[in-house]
C-alpha cells in the first residue's frame, strides 16, 4: 500500500514539476544495529536523528532549522552545511509508526541544486530480532534531461554517517 501511495505521490509531483516519465535512480545504505527497532524508530520518527547528527557532525552540518512543524508530516527542515554556503531543505511527507517508515521530499538544495528534478529520502527501520534491526536509508532521485551528461547524484554519505551515529549512540546507551 505504501509503495502505491509513494508511486502516486511521485507521479503527481513529477507532473507538477514538469518531469517527463523517467525511472527513479536509488542510492541505498543499510546498517545493522543491535538495538530493538522501536528504540531506533524513536530517534528517527521525528527530529531526533537530525539533531543528533548535527551535534555529532559539526564538521559537516553547521545548523539544523525547523522552518515549519514539530517533526511530523508537513514539517520543513533546513540543513546548512559547513562552511555555510550550501543547504538542503526537505518536507516530511510520510511518518508511519506502524511500518517504521519516514519519507522526506527535497524542496531545494542537495542534488536539486546540481541538476536533479526530484530527491526523495526514505528511512525504513526493519526489525531483525527483538534486539536488533536494520536502518535502511534510501535516496531516490531523477535527473533533468539537460543535466544527464553531468550525471549528478545526491550524496548518501551523510545518511550513512547518521546511521553510524545512531548505532554508536543507542548501542552504547543499551550496553551501559
PyMOL commands that set and color helices and strands:
alter all, ss='L'
color gray80, all
select helices_A, chain A and resi 2-17+37-44+48-56+110-114+145-150+157-175
alter helices_A, ss='H'
color red, helices_A
select strands_A, chain A and resi 25-33+61-68+76-81+86-96+101-109+116-129+132-143
alter strands_A, ss='S'
color yellow, strands_A
deselect
rebuild
show_as cartoon
